[in-house]
C-alpha cells in the first residue's frame, strides 16, 4: 500500500509546485495575447496559487506533527 511519508509528501509538493508554476506561465502567455480576460486570469491564477499553497501546508503539518 502506498503511504505518504514526509519524504514522499515533499516530493509531491515539489512536483505540484512546478506544475503550478508551468500553468501560471502558460496562463500569463495567454493573457499577454488577449486569449483570456483579466478576470479569468485572476481566478485561475488564484486557484493555482491556492493549490500549491495547500500542498505546502500539508507538508508543514506532516513535518510538525508529533
N, C-alpha and C positions, 0 to 999 in steps of 0.2 A: 504494500500500500504506500502511496505517495504521501509523505508528511512534509509540512512546511517548516523546516528548521530555520534558524536565524540566517544561516548562510544562503540557503535557497531563496528565502524571502528577500534578502539583499540583492541577489542576482536578478530576481523577478522585478524588483523595484528599479534596478538599473535599466533593464530591458524596456520596461514600461515608460520610463523617463525618456529614453532615446526615441521610442516610438512616438511619444507625445511631442517631443521636440521636432521630429520629422514632420508630423502632422501640422504643427504650428508654422513651420517653414513653408510647407505646401499651401497652407491656408493664406499666409501672407502673400505668396506669389499670386494666388488667385485674386486676392483683394487688390493687389497692385495693378492687375489688368482689368479691374472692374467686372470680374465674373460674378462676384457676390457683393452684397450690400454691407454697409458698416455694422448694421445691427446683427446680421447673421455672423459676420466675422467676430464680433464681440462675444456672442453667445457661445459659438463653437470653441473659441479660444479659452473662454472661461471654463468650459467643460473639460477641455484638455488639461488645463492647469489644475482643476479640481481633482481629476483622475490621478494625475501624478502626485498631487499632494496627499491624497488618501492612501496611496501605496506607501509613501514615505512615513505617513502617520502609523500605518500598520507595522512597518519596520521598527519605528521608535517604540511603539507599545510592546512589541515582541522582545526587543532587546532590553527594555527596562522592567520587564515582568520579573517578579521574584522567583 
